[in-house]
Amino acid sequence: MFHFIQIIAALPLRMLFPTKIIGKKNIPNGACIISSNHTSNMDAVMLAVKTWEKKYYLAKKELFKNKLFGFILKKCGAVKIDRQANDVTAIKNCLKILKNNKKLVIFPEGTRVHNENMELGEIKHGVAMFAIKAKVPIVPMFITKTPKIFRRNRIYIGEPFTLEEFYGKKLTEEELKSAGEIVTAKMQEIREYALNSLTKKK
């Protein structure tokens, strides 16, 4: 059903939200975590439309209130999470997705961030935790603008990296913080690359 929805939605969405993905080849085969900044609810939609393989997305539980919309979200790969609690079920579901060799998309800022300088918000440590526990690579991604109708946009995908130095270690608060700092640095790198690329185009 996912690919059926994808095909039906592709043409109108590509016309309304013209978006180019740079670095698509950096997404590896098999399991990985795609770690992206978050500009709008369209972020996951545009990635799903512009890349064929089904991916799974963490989505706040409030989006599932409407049963029909919630059903469609689930079919498209959304994983419901309660952001106000330690949602053990969501954590288990995410690890299961990665163990099954699938791709998981996480917006580690935890909420949508809008600012003129395209600054990143605080990067939470969830990406690092999942990547270490599942032993999968992380792919940093940066969306340059908040999607708006007929406005051209670009999504930059960086090279994958791993947190192998933390594999097998007890994930103390200190270790998780250190791993999270690496994720933050990689996210900043792809942001800077995106901004420099946009400047050269002007």
Secondary structure, 3 states (H helix, E strand, C coil): CHHHHHHHHHHHHHHHCCEEEECHHHCCCCCEEEEECCCCCHHHHHHHHHCCCCEEEEEEHHHHCCHHHHHHHHHCCEEEECCCCCCHHHHHHHHHHHHCCCEEEECCCCCCCCCCCCCCCCCCCHHHHHHHHHCCCEEEEEECCCCCCCCCEEEEECCCECCHHHCCCCCCHHHHHHHHHHHHHHHHHHHHHHHHHHHHHC
